Amino acid sequence: MNKHAAVILKDPRITEKAAYQTAKGCYVFNVSTDANKQEIARAIREVYKVTPRKVTVTAIPRKAVFIRGTNRFGKTAGGKKAYVYLKQGDTIELA
């Protein structure tokens, strides 16, 4: 099935770890839970006009958390993230 790039790439992951990775040419994105590596690479080519050298995908587990106002337990959203490695000299503007 041919999915649109906006459905596959949700948003860039802006974290301290991701900022360190960016200096090495690796960008981190939150992606759809049913997206695979080939679809993510195609979406990066479409949206940012760069060809990824490598794509690795990691599942974000759901975690039990305590909600202070209600004195109950809940769950975090979970999901999937992709590490996109680019060739030397290629960059993505995340602004």
C-alpha positions in Angstrom: 0.0 0.0 0.0 1.3 3.4 -1.0 1.1 5.8 2.0 1.6 9.5 1.9 4.8 10.9 3.4 2.9 13.1 5.9 1.2 10.0 7.3 4.5 8.1 7.7 6.6 10.9 9.2 4.8 12.4 12.2 7.4 14.9 13.4 11.1 15.2 14.3 12.0 14.1 17.8 13.6 17.2 19.5 15.5 15.8 22.5 18.9 16.2 24.0 20.0 12.8 22.6 18.7 13.6 19.2 20.6 16.9 19.2 23.9 15.1 19.8 23.0 12.6 17.0 22.3 15.5 14.6 26.0 16.6 14.8 27.0 13.1 13.5 24.5 13.2 10.6 21.7 11.2 12.2 18.2 12.6 12.6 15.4 11.1 14.7 11.7 11.2 13.7 8.5 9.9 15.3 6.9 7.7 12.7 3.7 5.8 12.1 3.6 2.4 14.0 2.9 0.5 10.8 5.7 2.1 8.7 8.7 0.1 7.6 12.2 1.2 6.7 11.6 1.4 3.0 8.6 3.6 3.4 10.4 5.9 5.9 13.4 6.3 3.5 11.0 7.1 0.6 9.2 9.7 2.8 12.5 11.4 3.8 13.4 11.6 0.0 10.0 13.2 -0.8 9.9 15.7 2.1 13.5 16.7 2.6 15.1 15.9 -0.8 18.0 13.9 0.6 18.7 10.2 0.3 19.2 8.4 3.6 22.3 6.1 3.9 20.7 4.0 6.6 17.4 3.8 8.5 16.9 2.0 11.8 13.6 1.7 13.6 12.9 1.4 17.3 9.6 0.8 19.2 8.8 3.1 22.0 7.2 1.1 24.8 4.1 2.1 26.7 4.9 2.9 30.3 2.7 2.9 33.4 2.7 6.4 35.0 1.0 7.8 38.1 -1.4 10.7 37.5 -1.1 13.1 40.4 -4.4 14.9 40.2 -6.6 11.8 40.1 -4.5 9.4 42.2 -4.7 6.8 39.4 -2.3 5.0 37.1 -2.3 5.6 33.3 -0.2 4.7 30.3 2.1 6.8 28.1 1.4 6.8 24.4 4.3 4.7 23.1 4.9 4.5 19.4 7.8 4.1 17.0 10.9 6.2 16.2 13.3 6.1 13.3 17.0 7.0 13.2 17.8 8.4 9.7 21.5 8.4 8.8 22.6 10.8 6.0 25.7 10.9 3.8 28.6 13.2 4.8 27.6 16.8 3.9 23.8 16.2 3.7 21.7 18.0 6.2 18.0 18.4 7.1 16.6 21.8 8.3 14.3 20.9 11.2 13.5 24.6 12.3 
